[in-house]
Amino acid sequence: MQIIHYADAELIHAFIEGNERALEILINRHKDKVYTSIYMLVKDKYLAEDFFQDTFLKIIKTIKEGRYSEQGKFLPWAIRVAHNLCMDYFRRSRQNIPVTLPDGQDISSLFTTEATPLNIIEKKQVHASVRRLIEELPEDQREVIVLRIYADQSFKEIADLTGVSINTALGRMRYALINLRKMISDNQLVLR
């Protein structure tokens, strides 16, 4: 049988044995799905290309170090590696995450005031406060908030990426918003 017809596990084994062509076939076989999953998260072509390269560099390193355990699920694992790299980026990002206040108002609407020095300082303080609150959320809730707000993912896409049901993803979002509202109230934050 020609190497191009090998299963993923056989290609990985061939790569471990020194066959660089096996890795090329493996990457070409899954590149569209991995790239698309990254692009769906970051919504930026150039950033997605960087993450795509980083994903396969991490995959290659993991395989070469003998830390990859084949369970017939290479593609889901590769997408999970890509997803984790994106989540690490979002966690480090200094972007704002809009949150709906208890009165239904979006926090971002509070930032559209005239750019006076005082307003700029207040805006930075609000942004920092919201970021700190989001960082205090449990990991699963924070992840859903980031995927929904930053990456504009549907709850079905979030469920697929995180390996949970749609109802679980919706529940995590609901609890995240409840927790954020409670933290805003408990900390007596004034976001206006």
C-alpha positions in Angstrom: 0.0 0.0 0.0 1.2 3.5 -0.9 2.0 5.8 2.1 -0.6 8.3 0.9 -3.3 5.7 1.8 -1.9 5.1 5.3 -4.2 5.8 8.3 -3.2 8.7 10.5 -1.7 6.3 13.1 0.5 4.7 10.4 1.6 8.1 9.2 2.6 9.1 12.7 4.5 5.9 13.2 6.3 6.4 9.8 7.2 9.9 10.8 8.6 8.7 14.1 10.7 6.2 12.1 12.1 9.1 10.1 9.8 9.4 7.1 9.3 13.2 6.7 6.9 12.6 3.8 4.5 10.9 6.2 4.2 14.2 8.2 3.6 16.1 5.0 0.8 13.8 4.1 -0.7 14.0 7.6 -0.6 17.8 7.6 -2.1 18.0 4.0 -4.8 15.6 5.0 -6.0 17.7 7.9 -4.9 21.3 7.2 -8.3 22.6 6.0 -10.2 21.4 9.1 -7.5 22.6 11.6 -7.1 26.0 9.8 -10.8 26.5 9.7 -11.3 25.7 13.4 -8.5 28.3 14.2 -10.0 30.9 11.9 -13.4 30.4 13.4 -11.9 31.3 16.7 -9.6 34.2 15.9 -11.5 35.7 12.8 -8.2 37.0 11.4 -6.5 35.4 8.4 -2.9 36.3 9.4 -3.4 35.4 13.0 -5.0 32.1 12.0 -2.0 31.3 9.8 0.4 31.9 12.7 -1.7 29.7 15.0 -1.9 27.0 12.3 1.9 26.9 12.1 2.3 27.0 15.9 -0.2 24.1 16.1 1.7 21.9 13.8 5.0 22.8 15.4 3.6 21.8 18.8 2.2 18.6 17.3 5.6 17.7 15.8 7.4 18.4 19.1 4.9 16.3 21.0 5.2 13.4 18.6 9.0 13.7 18.5 9.2 13.7 22.3 7.1 10.6 22.4 4.3 12.2 24.3 1.6 11.5 21.7 -0.6 8.5 22.4 -2.4 7.2 19.4 -6.0 6.4 20.1 -7.3 6.8 16.5 -8.2 10.4 17.1 -5.5 12.5 15.6 -7.8 15.2 14.1 -9.7 15.9 17.3 -6.4 16.0 19.1 -4.9 18.4 16.6 -8.0 20.7 16.8 -7.7 20.6 20.6 -4.1 21.7 20.4 -5.1 24.6 18.1 -8.0 25.5 20.4 -5.7 25.6 23.4 -3.2 27.8 21.7 -6.0 30.2 20.7 -7.4 30.2 24.3 -3.9 31.0 25.7 -3.8 33.9 23.3 -7.2 35.2 24.4 -6.2 34.8 28.0 -3.2 36.9 27.4 -5.0 39.4 25.2 -5.7 42.9 26.5 -8.9 43.2 24.5 -12.2 44.0 26.2 -14.9 41.5 26.7 -18.4 43.0 26.6 -20.8 42.0 29.3 -24.5 42.7 29.6 -25.4 44.5 32.8 -28.4 43.5 35.0 -30.4 46.3 33.3 -29.7 44.8 29.9 -27.2 47.4 28.9 -24.0 46.3 27.2 -21.0 47.5 29.1 -19.4 48.6 25.9 -22.1 51.3 25.6 -20.6 52.9 28.7 -17.4 53.5 26.8 -18.8 55.7 24.1 -18.3 59.0 25.9 -16.3 62.0 24.8 -12.6 61.3 25.0 -11.6 63.7 27.7 -8.6 62.8 29.9 -10.9 62.0 32.8 -13.1 59.8 30.6 -10.1 58.0 29.3 -8.9 57.2 32.8 -12.4 56.0 33.8 -12.7 53.9 30.7 -9.3 52.2 31.4 -10.4 51.5 35.0 -13.7 49.9 33.8 -11.9 47.8 31.3 -9.4 46.6 33.9 -12.1 45.9 36.4 -14.1 43.8 33.9 -11.0 41.9 32.8 -10.2 41.1 36.5 -13.7 39.8 37.1 -13.6 37.6 34.0 -10.2 36.2 35.1 -11.9 35.2 38.5 -14.5 33.1 36.8 -14.1 29.3 36.9 -12.1 28.1 33.8 -15.1 26.4 32.1 -17.2 29.6 32.4 -14.3 31.9 31.3 -13.7 29.7 28.3 -17.3 30.0 27.1 -17.3 33.7 27.6 -14.1 34.1 25.6 -15.3 31.8 22.8 -18.7 33.5 22.6 -17.6 37.1 22.9 -14.0 37.2 21.4 -14.4 34.5 18.8 -18.1 35.1 18.1 -18.8 31.3 18.2 -22.2 29.8 18.2 -23.1 27.6 21.2 -23.0 24.6 18.9 -19.4 25.5 17.9 -18.5 26.1 21.5 -20.0 22.7 22.5 -18.0 21.0 19.7 -14.7 22.8 20.6 -15.0 22.1 24.3 -16.4 18.6 24.1 -19.7 19.3 25.9 -23.3 19.4 25.0 -25.0 22.6 23.8 -27.0 22.7 27.0 -23.8 22.5 29.0 -22.3 25.3 27.0 -25.4 27.4 27.5 -25.4 26.6 31.2 -21.8 27.7 31.6 -22.6 31.0 29.8 -25.6 31.6 32.0 -23.6 30.9 35.2 -20.7 33.1 33.9 -23.1 36.0 33.4 -24.7 35.4 36.8 -21.3 35.3 38.5 -20.2 38.5 36.7 -23.3 40.3 37.7 -22.8 39.1 41.3 -19.2 40.2 41.3 -20.1 43.6 40.0 -22.7 44.0 42.7 -20.4 42.5 45.5 -17.5 44.7 44.5 -19.9 47.7 44.2 -18.4 48.5 40.9 -19.8 51.5 39.2 -19.5 50.9 35.4 -21.3 54.1 34.3 
